[in-house]
Amino acid sequence: MNMINKLKPIMYCALVLGSASCLASEMQLAVPDLVKDGFTNKFIYNQFGCQGENISPNISWHNVPKDAKSLVVTMYDPDAPTGSGWWHWTVVNIPVNVTALKRSAGNNPDLLPKGSQVVRNDFGVTSYGGPCPPEKSDHRYQFSLYALDIDHIDVNEQTTPALIGFMVNSHLISKATVTYNYSR
């Protein structure tokens, strides 16, 4: 199916039913732990001058497309001074019947949905890595949920978030993103 065919249902919905009806059916993502206070010390990294608990937040979603076969969740900082941003967390192979990742799932594989896998982040570890921007800077942290047309991405200890990005963009059905800022 080409990209134009993938967009037809959304365009049809917007033109025939009105945009309010379409928005209600779009895939949506939320980070309930961050809604009120943003990144508190609980979710901040604990190195490089930051002193946090480095616990991954709870993430939830709904309205996953019916034709999705697997999900991917990422946390990415496009403002990191690297030239390519910074991948803080990547979870692949999430079953489509799952609607949330529990708090601490990025730190404790036993809390991940069955079959899900965490990919090595840019800190070089296979877990969640919280925000820790350089001093006197404000960074955006983008949580994204991707619905894919494949049921599995093969990963190992060397798999990078960039490779996952390639696979995601090759098999994307739908995407939802929320952004939170953090300064220090």
PyMOL commands that set and color helices and strands:
alter all, ss='L'
color gray80, all
select helices_A, chain A and resi 3-16+19-25+32-34+41-43+109-111+161-170
alter helices_A, ss='H'
color red, helices_A
select strands_A, chain A and resi 28-30+59-62+70-77+86-94+100-101+117-119+138-148+172-183
alter strands_A, ss='S'
color yellow, strands_A
deselect
rebuild
show_as cartoon
